[in-house]
Amino acid sequence: MIKALVLAECAGNQIRPQTYSVVTAMKSRGYLVELLIASDNNIKELAEEAARIDGVHKVITVSAPYLYSWTTKNIVAQILTVLAREDYRVFAISSGFAGKRIAPYLAGKLNGEVVSDVVAFLDNDTLLRPVYSGSLLTVEKIQSKPLCVTIRSGAFAPAAQLSSPTAVIEALDATPIVSRVQYVERHCKNEDGQNRLTRARVVVGFGAGVDKEVLPIIFRLAEKLNAAVGATRAAVEAGLAPAGLLLGQTGKTVTPDLYIAVGISGAIQHVAGIKDSKTIVAINNDQNAPIFDIADYFWVADAHVAVLQLIEAL
Ligand SMILES: Cc1cc2nc3c(=O)[nH]c(=O)nc-3n(C[C@H](O)[C@H](O)[C@H](O)COP(=O)(O)OP(=O)(O)OC[C@H]3O[C@@H](n4cnc5c(N)ncnc54)[C@H](O)[C@@H]3O)c2cc1C
C-alpha cells in the first residue's frame, strides 16, 4: 500500500481538528496514513490520541525542547528525516498558518512540488484547488514524489476518534536543531477570541452595516448561541473589531455549522473565508446584497431590529 505522511498540528496536549480532516483526505485516496507528532512535551498524551484516530496506521513521535514552537527549518528537518526512512507518496498538512510556510519550504528541499488548499482529489495525482477567492476551481495533475499538499480546512470531514488505539507508536530521536531563528515568546492580544473562531460551531460575523451602538447586541447574540464573533475588513478598518477577527481571503477561514452574517455585503474576499459554512444566514437591509446569493436563509431587515428579535426568540 502507498504511504502518506501527515504532520499533526497540536495545541497543548490535543491534536487540532484540522489534522483529523487531513487524515480523512489521505484515507479517502487509499493511502496508509502515518502521523508525525513533533512537540516539546505532552508527547505521550498526543501519541495516545493520535493512535485512536480512525485511518491512522502508525504514529511517529519526535520530542525536543526546541519543538515547542516550530521554526520552519526545525520542523522541516524532522519531516525530512522521517521521509528519508520510507517510501512516502505524499506529505500532507492542513492549509493553515503552519502549512502555508512548511509545505513550500519542504517541497523546495525535496526539489518537488506543492499543491496548496486542496479541496478534492480526482485521483492520487490530480487535485482540485480553489483560486481567485474560490470563484474558480483548478484541476492540477502533478507527478512529484513525495508530493507536498496542504488540505483546505472544512473540505474533508474530520476522521473519527476510536475508543481504543489501532495504530502503532514509534518514537524517533529528534533531528538536531538547524534553525538560526530562535523562538523567544508569544504576545497575542485577545488570543482566546481569535483561536475560538476557527473551532466554533457557530460564528456571528458583522460588517460595516453594524453601527458601534449595535455592537454590544451582536456580542449578546453570540453569547446566547455560544458563538465566536468574526468581522469583515470594512468593520476592522472602521475600528469595530481587532484584525484577529477578520474573516476572508486575508483573514481566517471558518467552516462552522452555522454562520450568521449581519450587515455584510458579501464581497468575494469575505465570502472566501466563510462559504464552506454548513448553513449561512444573512441579515441585510438591502435585498440586492450579494451575500443573499450564497445564503441558505436571508432576512431583509435592519441589523439592530433583527438581532434584537433573534435574541428575544432564543
Ligand atoms: C485584496 C483584498 C483583500 C481583501 N480581503 C478581505 C478579507 O479577507 N475579508 C473581508 O471581509 N474583506 C476583504 N476585503 C474587502 C472586501 O472587498 C469588502 O470591501 C469588505 O468585505 C466589505 O465589508 P462589509 O460587507 O462589512 O462592508 P460593505 O461592503 O460596506 O457592506 C455593508 C453592508 O451592510 C448593509 N447594511 C448597511 N446598513 C445596514 C443596517 N442598518 N442593517 C443591515 N444591513 C445594513 C449594506 O446593505 C451592505 O450590504 C479585501 C479587499 C481586497 C481588495
PDBQT file of the ligand as one rigid body, heavy atoms in Angstrom, charges set to zero:
ROOT
HETATM    1  C1  LIG A 401      -7.014  42.305  -1.874  1.00  0.00    +0.000 C 
HETATM    2  C2  LIG A 401      -8.228  42.427  -0.987  1.00  0.00    +0.000 A 
HETATM    3  C3  LIG A 401      -8.367  41.543   0.058  1.00  0.00    +0.000 A 
HETATM    4  C4  LIG A 401      -9.486  41.628   0.894  1.00  0.00    +0.000 A 
HETATM    5  N1  LIG A 401      -9.631  40.741   1.907  1.00  0.00    +0.000 NA
HETATM    6  C5  LIG A 401     -10.751  40.779   2.656  1.00  0.00    +0.000 A 
HETATM    7  C6  LIG A 401     -10.984  39.808   3.684  1.00  0.00    +0.000 A 
HETATM    8  O1  LIG A 401     -10.161  38.932   3.947  1.00  0.00    +0.000 OA
HETATM    9  N2  LIG A 401     -12.124  39.881   4.382  1.00  0.00    +0.000 N 
HETATM   10  C7  LIG A 401     -13.082  40.847   4.156  1.00  0.00    +0.000 A 
HETATM   11  O2  LIG A 401     -14.110  40.851   4.845  1.00  0.00    +0.000 OA
HETATM   12  N3  LIG A 401     -12.886  41.775   3.197  1.00  0.00    +0.000 NA
HETATM   13  C8  LIG A 401     -11.749  41.770   2.461  1.00  0.00    +0.000 A 
HETATM   14  N4  LIG A 401     -11.565  42.719   1.501  1.00  0.00    +0.000 N 
HETATM   15  C9  LIG A 401     -12.537  43.830   1.410  1.00  0.00    +0.000 C 
HETATM   16  C10 LIG A 401     -13.796  43.454   0.649  1.00  0.00    +0.000 C 
HETATM   17  O3  LIG A 401     -13.591  43.670  -0.730  1.00  0.00    +0.000 OA
HETATM   18  C11 LIG A 401     -15.004  44.303   1.094  1.00  0.00    +0.000 C 
HETATM   19  O4  LIG A 401     -14.673  45.670   0.957  1.00  0.00    +0.000 OA
HETATM   20  C12 LIG A 401     -15.436  44.051   2.533  1.00  0.00    +0.000 C 
HETATM   21  O5  LIG A 401     -15.584  42.673   2.760  1.00  0.00    +0.000 OA
HETATM   22  C13 LIG A 401     -16.780  44.750   2.765  1.00  0.00    +0.000 C 
HETATM   23  O6  LIG A 401     -17.127  44.620   4.105  1.00  0.00    +0.000 OA
HETATM   24  P1  LIG A 401     -18.633  44.816   4.540  1.00  0.00    +0.000 P 
HETATM   25  O7  LIG A 401     -19.508  43.820   3.885  1.00  0.00    +0.000 OA
HETATM   26  O8  LIG A 401     -18.636  44.874   6.029  1.00  0.00    +0.000 OA
HETATM   27  O9  LIG A 401     -18.954  46.310   4.063  1.00  0.00    +0.000 OA
HETATM   28  P2  LIG A 401     -19.841  46.865   2.890  1.00  0.00    +0.000 P 
HETATM   29  O10 LIG A 401     -19.451  46.278   1.592  1.00  0.00    +0.000 OA
HETATM   30  O11 LIG A 401     -19.813  48.341   3.033  1.00  0.00    +0.000 OA
HETATM   31  O12 LIG A 401     -21.287  46.318   3.218  1.00  0.00    +0.000 OA
HETATM   32  C14 LIG A 401     -22.067  46.715   4.289  1.00  0.00    +0.000 C 
HETATM   33  C15 LIG A 401     -23.414  46.023   4.142  1.00  0.00    +0.000 C 
HETATM   34  O13 LIG A 401     -24.215  46.329   5.257  1.00  0.00    +0.000 OA
HETATM   35  C16 LIG A 401     -25.556  46.566   4.816  1.00  0.00    +0.000 C 
HETATM   36  N5  LIG A 401     -26.174  47.462   5.777  1.00  0.00    +0.000 N 
HETATM   37  C17 LIG A 401     -25.971  48.788   5.957  1.00  0.00    +0.000 A 
HETATM   38  N6  LIG A 401     -26.707  49.257   6.986  1.00  0.00    +0.000 NA
HETATM   39  C18 LIG A 401     -27.395  48.184   7.455  1.00  0.00    +0.000 A 
HETATM   40  C19 LIG A 401     -28.343  48.032   8.525  1.00  0.00    +0.000 A 
HETATM   41  N7  LIG A 401     -28.713  49.055   9.287  1.00  0.00    +0.000 N 
HETATM   42  N8  LIG A 401     -28.852  46.815   8.731  1.00  0.00    +0.000 NA
HETATM   43  C20 LIG A 401     -28.496  45.735   7.934  1.00  0.00    +0.000 A 
HETATM   44  N9  LIG A 401     -27.593  45.846   6.934  1.00  0.00    +0.000 NA
HETATM   45  C21 LIG A 401     -27.065  47.043   6.707  1.00  0.00    +0.000 A 
HETATM   46  C22 LIG A 401     -25.408  47.182   3.453  1.00  0.00    +0.000 C 
HETATM   47  O14 LIG A 401     -26.567  46.971   2.676  1.00  0.00    +0.000 OA
HETATM   48  C23 LIG A 401     -24.186  46.458   2.904  1.00  0.00    +0.000 C 
HETATM   49  O15 LIG A 401     -24.586  45.321   2.167  1.00  0.00    +0.000 OA
HETATM   50  C24 LIG A 401     -10.459  42.638   0.667  1.00  0.00    +0.000 A 
HETATM   51  C25 LIG A 401     -10.296  43.537  -0.410  1.00  0.00    +0.000 A 
HETATM   52  C26 LIG A 401      -9.201  43.426  -1.217  1.00  0.00    +0.000 A 
HETATM   53  C27 LIG A 401      -9.050  44.386  -2.365  1.00  0.00    +0.000 C 
ENDROOT
TORSDOF 0
